[in-house]
Amino acid sequence: MKANELRIGNLIMKDGEVFQSTEYTPLIMVRYGERFDPIPLTEEWLLKFGFEKVKVIWFLNHYGFCLWFDGNDWCVMYNAMKNNIVCYLKHVHQLQNLYFILTGEELTFNEPTL
């Protein structure tokens, strides 16, 4: 994972523990060489973010956001004013960043233990 991929609040891992990045996380990565790992995007994480599964497609609320697993990556389709945007993701922080870019809102996390 590269420091420039992170936004404040992205979920990442350090030594097997999940936490949210802060404004200092990229600095720590670059200046001190700390290594942080991305969290693989899984169905469990989609549930935590509030996605609902209908057959093989995962949907999120009214935004026209849907995902499906193609065997290697998560394919995201976002229908914005009848112009479909399609891209592929592997990690939780990528989904968080894309959601924010497309909707202007943070993707809320539904697990109180974090």
Beta strands, then each sheet from edge to edge (+ up, - down):
strand 1: 11-14
strand 2: 17-20
strand 3: 52-54
strand 4: 57-60
strand 5: 65-69
strand 6: 74-80
strand 7: 83-89
sheet 1: 1+ 2-
sheet 2: 3+ 4- 5+ 6- 7+
end
